[in-house]
Amino acid sequence: MSRKGVVFLFDSPVGEITEEVDGSYHFEYYSDFLAMGPKRGISLTLPPSSSVYQSDHDSGLGMVVCR
């Protein structure tokens, strides 16, 4: 069973992070957040994008691949 959580930036929900059973993670910004023309993302390694950020189970989200 995977685990999901809502990610907030300055008290506003901006996306969802999911931890899969195999330990991998993926993060996706909400489309309504992207539509507002955000000036910043949740981190320098996760800039605003409509792509899904993915990692393998060894690296966490410190090493992400935009797909």
N, C-alpha and C positions, 0 to 999 in steps of 0.2 A: 504494500500500500504506500503510495506516495504521500508526501506532506506538502501543503501549500500555505503560503502566507502573503498577506498584502504588504507592499512596501510603501512607506510614506516619505514625503519630502516636505518639510515645513508644514506638518499637519494635514497635508493633502495626499490622498492615495494616488500613486503614480504608476503602479504596476504590480505584478504578481511573480513571486519566486516559488519554484517547485523543487523539492528534493525527491528524486526517484528512488526506487527500491535498491538499485545498484549503487547508490551514493552519488550519482551525477546530479547536477543542478541545471536549471534553465530559468532565465528571467525574461519577462516581456513587459514593455511599457504598455499602459492602457492607451487605446487609440484616442480617447477624449483628452488625455493629457498631452499627447503629441499634437493634436489639432489646435491646442491653445498656443502653439509656438513657443515651447519652453526654451529658456535661455541656458539652462544647465540640467545635467543629468544627476543621477544619484551618486556617481563617482566619475573620476576621470577615465576609468577603464570601461565604463558603461554609459557612453554618451547617448542622448535621446536618438532612438532609431525605431523603425517599425519592424526591424528584424528581431529574431529571438536570439538571445545570448545563451550559449550552452557551454558546459564544461564537462570533463570526464570526472570519474569518481576520485582520482588522485589529486587533482589540482584545485578543487573548489572553484569559486568564481574569480579567484585571483588570476587565472588564465582562462580567458573566454574566447569563444569563436562565435562570430556573428553569422547567423544562417538565415 
